Amino acid sequence: MVSDSLRFVVTYQASRQLDALGDPTRRAIFERIAKGPLAVVEIARTLPVSRPAVSQHLKVLKDGLVTDTSEGTRRVYSIDQAGLAAVREYFDRFWDKALDAFRRTAEATHAAEQGKRATPKTSNKERKR
């Protein structure tokens, strides 16, 4: 019963994060931060949005996808590994099912091919008899 509750929490957490990544600008910001920690100024320099807009997007991303630390007078943003793990766990469920389905299909195809090879073929002369 407890494990069912825990699954719900992970799904809910991944849902928030996926919603945040649904916005193309937030996704672009997240992808830049994934390459390494950056300050707002550095992020805004590479995007066609203002620094205040980047800050607003970062506020949303801080809900499970990025963390910030203070370095002097600026905030530096980096990926929240725990949040990213929740998103990965969410997608792994689908990936595991897809890989399992692929394995079953490949095994069935292989077995069918082996069955065709094991059946002796009759020649045209034998069929006419």
C-alpha positions in Angstrom: 0.0 0.0 0.0 2.8 2.4 0.8 4.6 1.7 -2.5 1.4 2.6 -4.4 1.5 6.0 -2.7 5.1 6.5 -3.5 4.5 5.8 -7.2 1.7 8.5 -7.2 4.1 11.0 -5.7 6.8 10.3 -8.4 4.2 10.6 -11.1 2.9 13.8 -9.7 6.4 15.3 -9.4 7.3 14.3 -12.9 4.0 15.8 -14.1 5.0 19.2 -12.7 8.3 19.0 -14.4 7.0 17.9 -17.7 4.5 20.8 -17.6 7.4 23.2 -17.0 9.3 21.8 -20.0 6.2 22.1 -22.2 7.1 25.8 -22.8 9.7 26.1 -25.6 11.5 29.0 -23.9 11.7 27.1 -20.6 12.9 24.0 -22.5 15.6 26.1 -24.2 16.7 27.5 -20.8 16.8 24.0 -19.3 18.9 22.7 -22.2 21.4 25.5 -21.8 21.7 24.9 -18.0 22.1 21.2 -18.7 25.4 22.0 -20.4 26.7 23.6 -17.2 25.7 26.1 -14.4 24.8 29.6 -15.7 23.7 32.9 -14.4 20.6 34.7 -15.7 22.7 37.1 -17.7 24.5 34.3 -19.5 21.2 32.5 -20.3 19.5 35.7 -21.5 22.4 36.5 -23.8 21.7 33.4 -25.9 17.9 33.8 -26.1 15.5 36.3 -27.8 13.9 37.2 -24.4 14.7 39.7 -21.7 16.5 39.0 -18.4 13.3 39.5 -16.4 11.5 37.0 -18.7 14.3 34.5 -18.2 14.0 35.0 -14.4 10.3 34.3 -14.6 10.9 31.1 -16.5 13.6 30.0 -14.0 11.1 30.5 -11.2 8.9 27.8 -12.8 11.9 25.6 -13.5 13.0 25.8 -9.9 10.0 23.7 -9.0 11.9 20.5 -9.5 14.2 20.9 -12.5 16.8 23.5 -11.6 18.5 24.7 -8.4 20.2 28.0 -7.7 23.1 29.1 -5.6 24.4 32.5 -4.7 27.8 33.6 -6.0 28.4 37.1 -4.9 25.6 39.3 -6.3 24.3 36.8 -8.8 22.4 33.5 -8.8 23.8 30.6 -10.7 21.4 27.9 -11.9 22.2 24.3 -12.4 20.2 21.1 -13.0 18.4 19.6 -10.0 19.5 16.0 -10.3 16.7 14.6 -8.1 14.1 16.3 -10.3 15.7 15.1 -13.5 15.8 11.5 -12.0 12.0 11.7 -11.4 11.5 12.7 -15.1 13.7 9.9 -16.2 11.9 7.4 -14.0 8.6 8.5 -15.5 9.9 7.9 -19.1 11.7 4.7 -18.1 8.4 3.1 -17.4 7.4 3.6 -21.0 10.8 2.7 -22.3 10.9 -0.6 -20.4 7.5 -1.5 -21.8 8.6 -0.6 -25.3 11.8 -2.6 -25.0 9.9 -5.6 -23.7 7.5 -5.4 -26.6 10.4 -5.1 -29.0 12.1 -8.2 -27.4 8.9 -10.3 -27.7 8.4 -9.3 -31.3 12.1 -10.0 -32.1 11.9 -13.4 -30.4 8.6 -14.3 -32.2 10.1 -13.2 -35.6 13.2 -15.2 -34.9 11.2 -18.3 -33.9 9.1 -18.0 -37.1 12.2 -17.7 -39.2 13.7 -20.7 -37.6 10.5 -22.6 -38.2 10.5 -21.8 -41.9 14.1 -23.0 -42.2 13.3 -26.3 -40.3 10.4 -27.2 -42.7 11.8 -29.0 -45.7 10.7 -27.4 -49.0 9.1 -29.6 -51.6 10.1 -29.3 -55.2 7.7 -28.6 -58.0 8.0 -32.2 -59.2 6.9 -33.5 -55.7 3.9 -31.1 -55.7 2.7 -32.3 -59.1 2.5 -36.0 -58.0 
